[in-house]
Amino acid sequence: MRSTTPRAALRRVAGALVAAGLLAAGSLALSVPARAAAPVMGFGGPAETALHPYPASGGPQRTSVALTVDNPSRDEEYGRFEGAYTVTFDLSGIAGVADAVFGTPGSAEGGTADGAEDDGTRGGAYCEITGTTGVCHGAGLAPGTNPLPELRVGAAAGSRDGDSGTIRVTGTADDAAFTPFTTRIVIGGPDLVMERAPLEQELRPGRTQPFPLAFANHGTRAADGVVLTLMYTRGIEFTERYENCVYREDDAGQGFTVRTTALCSVEGSYEAGAVYELAEPLLLRATQHAYRDTLVYRIDEAGPSVRDAGRAAPGAKGNVLALQEAPAVRSSDLDPTDNQQEADFSTANTADFVAYGDTASGLPGSTVGADIGFRNEGPAWIGDLRSGEPVATVDFTVPEGASVSAWPGTCRGVTADGQYREQQAGAPRYVCDTLTAVREDGGSALHFDLKVTEAVTGASGTVEVRGTRARDPLLPFDPDRGNNTAALVLNADEAGESGATAGGSASGSSGSGGPTDGASAPAVSASADATGTNASGSGAETGAGGRLAATGTGAAAAAGAAATALLAGGVLYLAAGRRRGY
């Protein structure tokens, strides 16, 4: 038997306690999560900004340098950086070349003032410049790109054409890191100004007209190559495609091509003070589907990225689009807002929106599906890309003896007389917006689930395609009002006295009246049980969890996409939706 002295026993107990403590400490350390790495914010902005030379009289024309800070998180709910931060602008690199102020956008109207400053507060940040250092203090950065306070820069007195310098931007924060950014400021440069082309804007389908494009260089130096951007919507086209143009088609979220963009690179030196035109005018044609269309034409100096894109995606085989100097008086006027022109065309054409309904049968307590909507039998496509508003509304009155349990996300329940209704399920009427464009052989398909509450033989609800405002229901492009209304019939009698214009199956499936391009109800199910309880979720996107509407060619994308940016590559059209009464 092993003998143990009292002192040895105490040592063993103490050692055990120490070991237990270390193990506990280790387990606690393992249970504490590692601290997340600090986010790294990145600055962004133009690589170079050109300024007008210092004028002989008056103040310099200032230009905004659009600088941003990017929060790399893409988590809209939890990715916001809440801490305080400081952004420092090192302006010593532009000393003697340019002067900078933090100012209010729109001051120095016309570019003649010296940059009236506001109180230094902008975008939640307080900014001031001391000597050659600008400092902005702010707090909170949303996920994605955040604009920094506006830095307005103008040529310094005594600077000369061709002078240049740099601005270095850095940032600090307790819980974030910042990647420095440098932008170059240069005095003088090319200033390309697009002339407005004399175009006939009231057209007929098939009408062709010349497009005599011309531009001038109102800057102080020649442009080394130019890029002509042509953007045109679905109903117009150019009769020829060129080898030195890259063509891109865009659906703008509508589910079919609504516009085409051509980027045409033309090499050469385009001198300051000269005017240039196309060697041969382009021919612009209104197609058989034209109705309301837009042409945007823009000129920019070529850059390496554009040249690389042209090499990677060459245009059509054939002629080369060429420019030549025009016999025009040279001018030294400066106006940097005239790089682009645009024209809206109205073509004498029509579209025929034809409503279609459905038939369905079910016993009281059961839930049946119905597919309703409209199709566009053309010949015109209809788009409202500028405003971003829907081109039409589908107005559905629910048949007697039924209660809607699932509906598309583009629809909202209203009262019988079209007024606001808080409870969306079981509404007596639903109004559904379309997208902002409908192609000439497209349409809109909407799926509803209805709970049969009582047996009413031949109960009929109406399906109407109309204007977006109930007080002005006419569709200006659709002269045939006789087919804008159809019926959804529930439990038709044996004699078929239903009035349904689109005969569907007894189960409520869409009949032959659906969109001719196959825009049927999407496959996303909105099944509901006999009690009307929706089985597919909360319905944040589709009413009570119902199916999405389909508009255009297979458009299962979100039908709420409204405002469309009309110009890619530097020009943005903002369409503000407005509340409409029903």
N, C-alpha and C positions, 0 to 999 in steps of 0.2 A: 504494500500500500504506500502511495506517494505521500510524503509528509509536506505540509505547507505551513509556513510561519505566518503570523498575522501581517507582517510587513509585506511579504510576497503576495498575500491575498489582496491587500490594498492596491499593490501595483497592478495586479491583474484586472481588478475592477476599474481602476482609473484608465488603463489602456483600452479596455472594452468601451468605456464611455467616450474616450477620445475617438476611437474608430467609428463608433456609432454616429458621433457628431460629424465627423468628416463625410461619412456616407450620406447623412441627411443633407449636409451642405451641398454635396455633389449632386444629389437628386434634385435639390431646389434649383441649383444652377442649370441643370439640364431642362427643368420645366419652364424656365424663363425664356420666352422667345427672343431670338436674335433681333436686334434693332434694324429696322429697314434702312437700306442705303438711302442717303439724301438724294432727292431728285436733281437732275442736271438740266437746268433751263438753258435754252438756246436762243440767241438773238437772231433776227432776220431783217432783211431790208434790201434795197437796190444795191447792186455791186457798184454802180456809178450814177451820179446825178449831175446833169449839165445845167449850168446857170447862164442867164443872159449877162453879157458884159456890163460893167458899171456904166450907166448912161452919162452923157455929157451934161445933162441937167436933170434935176429931180432925184428921187431915191431909187435904189436898186429894186428890180423885180424879184421878189422872193419866191422860192420853190419849197414845198413841203417834202421832207425826207421821211418816207413812211417806214419807220422802224417798229419792229414787233419783238415780243418775247414769247417763246413757245414753252408751255407746260407739257412735258411729254406724256403725261397721263391721258388715257382716253376713257377713263371712268367718269361719266358725266355726273354721277351721284356722289361718289366719294373721292374723286381725284383732285378736287380743288386744293390748292396750296393756300393755307390761311395765314401764313407768317408775314412779318414785315420784311421789306426788301429795299435795297438802294441801288439805283442805276446811275452810273457815272459816264459822262460824255467828255472824252479828252479832245478838246478843240484846238490844241496847240498845233496840230498838223495842218490846219487851214488858216493859221495866222497870216495876215497879209493877202490871203486869197479870197476868203469869204468870211462873212459875219453870220452868227446864228442867234436866234431868239426862240423862246417858247411862246407860242402865240395862239390866238383863236383862229380856227379855219374861217376863211372868208374875209378876214381883215386884209388890208392892202389890196382892195378891190381894183382890178385892172393892172396890178403890179406896179403901182406908182408910189405907194406909201412905203415907209421904212419899217413896217411890221409892227403895228400896234400890239402891245403885249396885254394879256389879261392879268388876273391876280396870281398867276402861276399855278393854279389848280386845274387839273384836267385829267379826266379818266380815273379819278380816285387817287391821283398822285400829285404831290406838291413839288414843283420844280423851280430852280433858280440857277442863274449863271453868274459865276464870280471869276473874272479874268478869263482864262482859257479853259475853265472847267464848268461843265453843267452837271447838276445833281438833281435827281428825282427820288423822292421817298414815297413809297406806296405800300399797300398791304392787300394780300389776296390775289391769286392768279387762277383763273378758271382753266380747266383742261383745254388743250389746244392752243391756238394762236391768240395772243392778247395784244392790242395796239398800245404802243408807248405814247406818252404825251407828244404832241406834234412839235417837231423841230423844223423851223422855217429858216432857210438859208438863202442869202443873197450875196452877190459879188461885193468884195471890199473895195473901198476907194483906193485907187492906185493899182489895182489888179489889171492884168492884161489877158487878152484872148489866148487860150492855151495853158494858162496857169492851172495848177492842180494841187490838191492836198488830201489828207485823209482824216476821218473822224473815227476814233476808237471807242467802242462801247463795252463797258464791263459792268458786272453786278455782284452784289454780296447779299447774303441772308444767313440767319443762324442755322436754318435747317434745309438749305438748298445750295447748290453750286451753279455757277453761270459760265457758259462758254463765251469768251470774248468775240467781238465782231468788229470788222473794219469796213467802212464804206468810203468810196472815193468821190471827191467833189472836183469838178473841172469847169473852167470858165470857157464858154462858147461851145459850138458844135453845130451839127446839122439841125434844122428845124423843118421837118417835112409837113406840108400843109395840103390836104386833099381839097381839090376844087369840086364844087357841086355840079354833077352832070345833069344836062337838060334831058329829063326822061318823061315820057308820057305815062301818067299814073292811073288813068282810067282805061282799062284794057278789056279785051274780049279773048276767050279761049283760042289759042293758036296764034295770037298776035305776036309778031317779032319786031323788035326795034333795036337800033344800034346803041351801044353804051360807050360814049366817047370819054373815057376816063383820063384825067389830067391831074398833076400835082406840082407843087413848087417847093423849092428849098429856100426858106426864109432865114436860115441860120447863118453862122459865120464860117463854117467849114463844109467841105464836101462830105456826102454820105458814101460810105464804101459798100455798095450793093444795097438793094431795097427788097422788102417783102410786101407784096400786095395781098391783103386779106379780103376775100369775097365770101360773105355769108348770105345765103338766100333760103327762104322757107319753101315748103313742099310744092307750092303751086307755080313757082317760076323756076327757070333753068337757063343755063347758057348752052347755046347750040353746039359748042365745041369744048372739049377738054384738052389741056395742054401738057406737054411732056415735062415742063419745069414747074408744074403745080402739084401739090399733094392734096388729095381730096379726103375729107372725113365726113361721115354721115352720123347724125346725132338724133337720138329719140327723145331727148330732154325729159325722160321719165314717162313718156306717153305710151310706150310699147310699140311704136313704129317710127320710122324716120320722118321727122318734121322739118329738118333743116340740113343743109350741106355747107361745109366750110372748105374753101380752097385757099391754100397758102402757096403763093406763086413767088419764087425767088428769082430775081433778075440781077445779074452781076453788072458791075460798072461803077464809075465814079459820077455822082450826081452833085454838080457844083452848086455852091451857095449863090442865090440870086437867080437861078435858072428855073424854067418851067419845063416839065416833061409830060409826054402823052403817050398813049399806046400807038405802036406803029400801025396797027390795024384795029379798028373798034371791035369790041366784043359784041355778039348778038344775044340779046336777052329775049326769052320767049315765055309767054303765059301758057301753061299746060291746060289740058282739058279739065283738070281738077282744081284750077286756080279759083280763089274767092277773095280772101284778104291776105296779102303777102307782104313781106318786108325784105329789102336788100340793104345790107350794110357793106360799105367798102372803105378800106383803111390802108394807109401806107406807113411803113416803119423802116428804119434802117436795119439791114440784115445783121444777124449775130451768129456766132459759131453754132449755137444750139439749133437755130433754124436751118442752117446749111446742113448740119448733120442729119436732121429730120428729113430733109429733102433727099439726101443720098440714101437714107434707110428705106424710104417709102416713095419711090419715084411715081410720077403721074402717068397719065395715059400716053401711049405711043402716038406720035403725030407732030403737029406744029409746036413751035416754042413761042410762048408769049414774050413779046419784045417791047421795049420802050425807046423813045427818041426825044431829043430836045425839041420843044415847040417854039415857033417864032413868036415870042412874047416879050413884053417889056419887063426887064428885071426889077425886082423890088427888094427893099431891105426891111420891110415891115416884119415884126415878130409877133406871132400869135400861136402859142403852143397848144391851143385847144382845138385846132382845125385839122388834126391828123385823120379824121374820119368824117364821112358823110353817110346819109341813109335815105332811103325812099320807101314809102308805103304805097302799095298798089291795090286798087280795087277792081276786080274783074267781074264783068256782067255774067254771073253764073248762079246756079242754085244747087242746093242739096235737099234731099228728101229724107227726113227723119221719120221712120215708120215704127210706131209702138207695137209691141206684141205682148200678149197675156199668156194665160195657161189655164188648165183645168186640173182639179184635184178632188179626191174623194176620201172620206174617212168617217169613222164612227165617233160619237161624242167621247171625249177624253183622249183621243189619239192625236198624234202630231203628223202633219203632212208637209211636204216641201213643194215650193212653187218657184218657177224661174220666169222672170219678167224682164222687160227692158225695151230697147229700141235698136234698130239697125239704120245705117246711113246708106241709102241707095244711090247717093251721088247725084250728079257727077262730081261735085266739088268736095274737097276736104274742108273741114271747118276747124280753125285754130284761133285762139285768143292768147298768143304767147306774150304779148306786151303787158297786158293787165294781169295775166295769170289767173283769170277767173274761169269758172266752168263755162262751157259753151251752151249747156242746156241743163235742165232739171227733170228728173223722172218723179212724178207726183202719183203716189199709190194710195188709193182708198181701200181699206181692208173690208172684205165681204162680211155680211152679217153672219153671226154664228161662229166666228173665228177670232182668235187672239194671237198676235204675233209674239213668238217666243225667241226668235233669232233673226237678225237682219244684218245687212252689210254695214261695214264701218263708215261708208260714205253717206249713209242714210240717218235721219234723225226723226224721231216720233214727234208729231204735233197734234194739236186738238183738231176736231172735225172741221173747224173754220180756219185752220192753218196757223194758230197762235202757239206760243211757247208752251211746252209741256215738260215738267221735270221728270216724271216717270216715263222712261222710254219703252219699256216692255208693255205690250198690250195697247199701244196707241191706236186710235181709229184711222190714222193717216200717217204716211211717211213721205218725206221729201228727200231725194237722193241727188247729189251733185255728180256730174260727169267730170272727166279730166278737162284740161284746157285745150285739147285737140282731139278730133275724131277723124280718122282717115275716110277716104271716099267709099271704101267697102267695109268699114268697121262698124262699131256700135258699142253698146253697153249692156252687159248681162248682170242681173241682180238676183240673188237667191234669198228667199224668205222661208222660214219654218213657221207654220201656223198650227196652233192647237185648236182642234174642233171643240167648241164649247157647247153647241147645241145643233141638232139636225135641222137645217133650213135648206129645203130643196131648191137648187138653182140660185143660191145666193151669189150675187155678182159684185165684185169690186172693180174700180176703174184704174187703168194704167195710162197716164198721160205724159208725153214728152213735151215740154214747154220751155219758155224763156225762164231765166233764173229768178225773175221777180214775178210773183203771182199776180200783181196788179198790171203787169205788162207781159202776158203769156205768149205773145206771138214770137215766132222764130223768124227773124227778118230774111233769112236765106231760104226759107222753106215755104213756097207758095201753096202747097197742098196741105191744108189743115185737116182734110177728111180722114187721113190715116195717122194722125198724131195721138189717137186714143184707142185703147183696146180694153179687154175685160179679163179679169181673173175670176173664174167661176168655180164655186165650191159645191160639190154634190149636185151636179147637173141632173135634171130629170131624164127619164128614159127617152123622151122625145127630143132631147138635145137642145131645149130652149134656153141656151146659155148666153148667146151673144159673144162668145169667146172668138177672137180673131186669130188666135194661134192655137190650134188644137193640140193640147198636150195629152200625155197618157193619163190614165186614172190615178196613177201614183203621184202625179204632179210634176213629171219631168218636162223639160222644155221641148216644145214641138218644133215644127218647121219654120216658125216665125222668128227664130233666133238670128243673131248677127251672121251675115253671110261669110265672114272671114273666120268663123269658128270660135268667136269669143263667147263661149258658153260659160256656165257657172263653174268656177274653179273647183279643183278637187279637194280643197280644204273643207272638211266636213263640219257642219254645225248641228250635229244630231241632238235631238231633244227627246226625252222620254214622254210617256203618255200624260204625265202630270205637268209638262211644260218646263221642267227643270233643265237648263242647258248643261250639257255634259262636257263642254269643251273649254271652259275657263271663264275668266272674269270679263272678257270682251273689251279690253282696252282699245283694241284695234277694230273690232268688227261688231259693234253693238253689244249684243248679249253673247258674244263668243261666236257669232255667225260667220258666214263666208264672206270673203272679200269680193267686191265688185270687180268685174273684168271689163276693161274698156280698150277698144282698139284691137290689135292683133295679139292675142294671148297675153293680155296685160294683167298679170296677177300681182303686179307691184302695187304699192300703196297708192290708192286713188286720191289721197288728199294732197298730193304734190301739186302746188298751185303756182307760185311765182317762178318763172323760168328766166335764167340768165341768158340774155339773147346773144351776147358776143363772147367768144372764147379768145384768150390771148390778150387780155388787157382792157377789154371794154365790157362793163357789166350793166345790164338793164335790171333795175329793181322794180318788181311789180308788187304793189301793196294791195292785198285783198281788203275788201270792205264788207261790212256786215250788211246782209240783205234781209229784208222783211218778207214774210210769207203769209 
